[in-house]
Amino acid sequence: MIGCMEITGIETITYDPQSLLTDTERDIGLTTLRVKTDEGVVGLGETLPQQGMETAALHGPISDRVLGRDPRDISGIRDDLATYFNYYGHAGAEYRAMSALDIALWDIKGKRMGEPIYQLLGGKARDEIPAYNTCYDTEFDFMSEPIELAESLLEQGITSMKIWPFDGFAEKTRGQRISDADLEAGLEPLRLIRTEVSEMDVAVEGHGLWGLTPAKKIVDAVAEYDPVWVEDIIRKGNFTAYERLAEETSVPMCISERLVGRYEFDQALRTNAIDIAMLDVCWTGGLSEAKAIAAMAESNHLPIAPHNSGGPVMHFANAHLSAAVPNLYVMESIRDRYDGWHRKLVTDTLPVRNGSLALPEGPGLGIEIEPEILGHPGTTVERTTDSNSD
């Protein structure tokens, strides 16, 4: 009989942006979580982008409620925390912190059982994971060098990419209108990629910067180039507005990493505005909530496309989710991260090869923190421990 385990410590690692341990282009505010147990099994989690807020939640109300508990009791722990946080608004730093915890608990459970997480989520639904590249690229700029960027991705077997060519024009009008000249300038990289590198599919990201009226204009214009999807072209919050947009176009609508939890996704799904559901495991409640949202999307005959714009723990968590759910459309990846700074933080990076990810190997997530990170001058480590664990 397997005895009880106990959570004995919560440890967070944050990174000085000047150290270049994380993103070399911008500070993404990464927090790595380590959950320690009395058996020496350590689970990894991750969230972003507000380190101070998320670490405060982890070392405050979360540690108060999980130290001493059995880390395998994931459902009970997450429901207790969700109930507590819902009292004063669930969709904030507390839920992002809880997402990191949930991932770490699944990592512990997998390590304890000697199984990869995807096996605990129901087993594999595929032998490899289709992926696309989000173009935070340090070598090529998609606005000025779109062909070179697309061709370099093709050389790695990547045949789908995502760009955000209209973002730079939104600030002029607070996203309330777009001129014909700006519209044409935004269309140019999309046009060049689709005509000069015909093997490459392109998704268009909007980052929630536009009002409904200019969004219609943008979506109408990009339709000619058959995008994989248009993502978050208008701001989160009014699903009826998205429904109005979806009714007027055949372009697939992808929303949204900004939705938090199954209840917000349920509201969105009821509007018939979603063609592809994009969830973020580090924001929406962790792997537990992501699996539930994927099932909700499946019941509506819709696929998911996990958002994956973080660090290596997020990358692996998404891979386990993507391996297990039957209704995966494609998984996001960022070449400059898994082939770049992810290598500094963890023992494996799960790169995209020939357009796909292999299934993660090893128990739990399948990775560990590189030991030297804990003593690196560019990191800050904070610990909260159970005083009764000695």
Disulfide bonds with the S-S distance in Angstrom:
none
